[in-house]
Amino acid sequence: MHRYEARPDLLKDRVILVTGAGDGIGRAAALTFARHGATVLLLGRTTSKLEAVYDEIEAAGGAQPAILPVNLESSAYKDYQEVANAVENEFGRLDGLLHNAAILGMRSPLDHYDPDTWMKVMHVNVNAAFMLTKALIPMLRASEDASVIFTSSSVGRKGRAYWGAYAVSKFATEGLMQVMADEMDDPNYHVRVNSVNPGATRTNMRAKAYPAENPNNNAAPEAIMPVYLYLMGPDSVGVNGQAFDAQPKPAS
Ligand SMILES: NC(=O)c1ccc[n+]([C@@H]2O[C@H](COP(=O)([O-])OP(=O)(O)OC[C@H]3O[C@@H](n4cnc5c(N)ncnc54)[C@H](OP(=O)(O)O)[C@@H]3O)[C@@H](O)[C@H]2O)c1
């Protein structure tokens, strides 16, 4: 999967929503999906960053994207219903959903962990993803071939000291993925649901988590796109409920 080579028109005619599309891995995914033919819906909180991605897609000759300004920290379920209505009215379909946006919170032992930060991390990383998913499920079910990708982390598969709410939120993300995948395991639907652990990737979040490391030792977001393309496109039909790594595991 790490060497998957996507054909140029892999995602032609597909409408794909990416959360946190303005920066880091989400930005790379939005640009990559657009380059492979998708109409990309750019959801995020910093409109200027989303506009820059929008302009880059247009300049490259991609299908006209759309910007969905949503702050996952402060939005309520009715806001996600409005997002779903806007997508339905404007595009009439949804074939892909990449849950990518997340926050790190603090790196701290549990006895020092600030409860308000805990709530915020769980809200952005888990509750918001649930609400957006719930609002979009009818459109995903209506698609002839839909793919949902949740973004996990190594600390969402094995807990590690001082990763606090972030680690717990990623375990919950894996749980949400598994529950949804099981519900979609039905011949009437054509929705596959999987998770991806990006692995160490050169972004602002990684720099915040590991301020002392040399970022150049980490993969660029563009370098981890093969797994995302494989899962978003039709070559992964039938792959459901699985946890993927975007990078090969280092030899131990
Ligand atoms: N980088 C890594 O090494 C690594 C490793 C394992 C897992 N991950 C996971 O990969 C995903 C992407 O991470 P990244 O490294 O690309 O992080 P990043 O550079 O910090 O980007 C995160 C994106 O999420 C958006 N976001 C954060 N809070 C939001 C909110 N309240 N409402 C809307 N959007 C919000 C950010 O918007 P702004 O641009 O406005 O801040 C940004 O576009 C995350 O799920 C992360 O947990 C990353």
The ligand as an SDF file (V2000), in Angstrom:
LIG
                    3D

 48 52  0  0  0  0  0  0  0  0999 V2000
    1.9100   14.8980   11.9150 N   0  0  0  0  0  0  0  0  0  0  0  0
    2.0580   13.7400   12.4960 C   0  0  0  0  0  0  0  0  0  0  0  0
    3.2070   13.2750   12.7170 O   0  0  0  0  0  0  0  0  0  0  0  0
    0.8580   12.9060   12.8850 C   0  0  0  0  0  0  0  0  0  0  0  0
    1.0740   11.6400   13.4410 C   0  0  0  0  0  0  0  0  0  0  0  0
   -0.0230   10.8630   13.8150 C   0  0  0  0  0  0  0  0  0  0  0  0
   -1.3140   11.3590   13.5920 C   0  0  0  0  0  0  0  0  0  0  0  0
   -1.4940   12.6010   13.0480 N   0  0  0  0  0  0  0  0  0  0  0  0
   -2.8760   13.0320   12.8050 C   0  0  0  0  0  0  0  0  0  0  0  0
   -2.9790   13.5250   11.4830 O   0  0  0  0  0  0  0  0  0  0  0  0
   -4.0190   14.5140   11.4110 C   0  0  0  0  0  0  0  0  0  0  0  0
   -3.4690   15.7780   10.7810 C   0  0  0  0  0  0  0  0  0  0  0  0
   -2.4580   16.2820   11.6190 O   0  0  0  0  0  0  0  0  0  0  0  0
   -1.3450   17.3180   11.1330 P   0  0  0  0  0  0  0  0  0  0  0  0
   -0.0640   16.8070   11.6550 O   0  0  0  0  0  0  0  0  0  0  0  0
   -1.5080   17.6270    9.7010 O   0  0  0  0  0  0  0  0  0  0  0  0
   -1.7620   18.5670   12.0460 O   0  0  0  0  0  0  0  0  0  0  0  0
   -1.8010   20.1290   11.7610 P   0  0  0  0  0  0  0  0  0  0  0  0
   -0.7060   20.5110   10.8480 O   0  0  0  0  0  0  0  0  0  0  0  0
   -1.8810   20.7380   13.1170 O   0  0  0  0  0  0  0  0  0  0  0  0
   -3.1780   20.3120   10.9980 O   0  0  0  0  0  0  0  0  0  0  0  0
   -4.3980   20.0780   11.6500 C   0  0  0  0  0  0  0  0  0  0  0  0
   -5.5260   20.6710   10.8570 C   0  0  0  0  0  0  0  0  0  0  0  0
   -6.7280   20.5480   11.6310 O   0  0  0  0  0  0  0  0  0  0  0  0
   -7.3570   21.8020   11.7000 C   0  0  0  0  0  0  0  0  0  0  0  0
   -8.0950   22.0250   12.9340 N   0  0  0  0  0  0  0  0  0  0  0  0
   -7.6270   21.9760   14.2000 C   0  0  0  0  0  0  0  0  0  0  0  0
   -8.5890   22.3380   15.0530 N   0  0  0  0  0  0  0  0  0  0  0  0
   -9.6870   22.6150   14.3280 C   0  0  0  0  0  0  0  0  0  0  0  0
  -10.9820   23.0870   14.6380 C   0  0  0  0  0  0  0  0  0  0  0  0
  -11.3520   23.3650   15.8960 N   0  0  0  0  0  0  0  0  0  0  0  0
  -11.8700   23.2760   13.6410 N   0  0  0  0  0  0  0  0  0  0  0  0
  -11.5060   23.0390   12.3580 C   0  0  0  0  0  0  0  0  0  0  0  0
  -10.2910   22.6190   11.9900 N   0  0  0  0  0  0  0  0  0  0  0  0
   -9.3810   22.4260   12.9700 C   0  0  0  0  0  0  0  0  0  0  0  0
   -6.2130   22.8020   11.6180 C   0  0  0  0  0  0  0  0  0  0  0  0
   -6.7120   24.0680   11.2650 O   0  0  0  0  0  0  0  0  0  0  0  0
   -5.7910   25.3930   11.3400 P   0  0  0  0  0  0  0  0  0  0  0  0
   -4.9300   25.3070   10.1330 O   0  0  0  0  0  0  0  0  0  0  0  0
   -6.7590   26.4810   11.3110 O   0  0  0  0  0  0  0  0  0  0  0  0
   -5.0030   25.2810   12.6090 O   0  0  0  0  0  0  0  0  0  0  0  0
   -5.3110   22.1580   10.5850 C   0  0  0  0  0  0  0  0  0  0  0  0
   -5.7340   22.4760    9.2760 O   0  0  0  0  0  0  0  0  0  0  0  0
   -4.5020   14.6850   12.8480 C   0  0  0  0  0  0  0  0  0  0  0  0
   -5.6510   13.8860   13.0410 O   0  0  0  0  0  0  0  0  0  0  0  0
   -3.3580   14.1630   13.6870 C   0  0  0  0  0  0  0  0  0  0  0  0
   -3.8010   13.7170   14.9440 O   0  0  0  0  0  0  0  0  0  0  0  0
   -0.4420   13.3800   12.6880 C   0  0  0  0  0  0  0  0  0  0  0  0
  1  2  1  0
  2  3  2  0
  2  4  1  0
  4  5  1  0
  4 48  2  0
  5  6  2  0
  6  7  1  0
  7  8  2  0
  8  9  1  0
  8 48  1  0
  9 10  1  0
  9 46  1  0
 10 11  1  0
 11 12  1  0
 11 44  1  0
 12 13  1  0
 13 14  1  0
 14 15  2  0
 14 16  1  0
 14 17  1  0
 17 18  1  0
 18 19  2  0
 18 20  1  0
 18 21  1  0
 21 22  1  0
 22 23  1  0
 23 24  1  0
 23 42  1  0
 24 25  1  0
 25 26  1  0
 25 36  1  0
 26 27  1  0
 26 35  1  0
 27 28  2  0
 28 29  1  0
 29 30  1  0
 29 35  2  0
 30 31  1  0
 30 32  2  0
 32 33  1  0
 33 34  2  0
 34 35  1  0
 36 37  1  0
 36 42  1  0
 37 38  1  0
 38 39  2  0
 38 40  1  0
 38 41  1  0
 42 43  1  0
 44 45  1  0
 44 46  1  0
 46 47  1  0
M  CHG  2   8   1  16  -1
M  END
$$$$
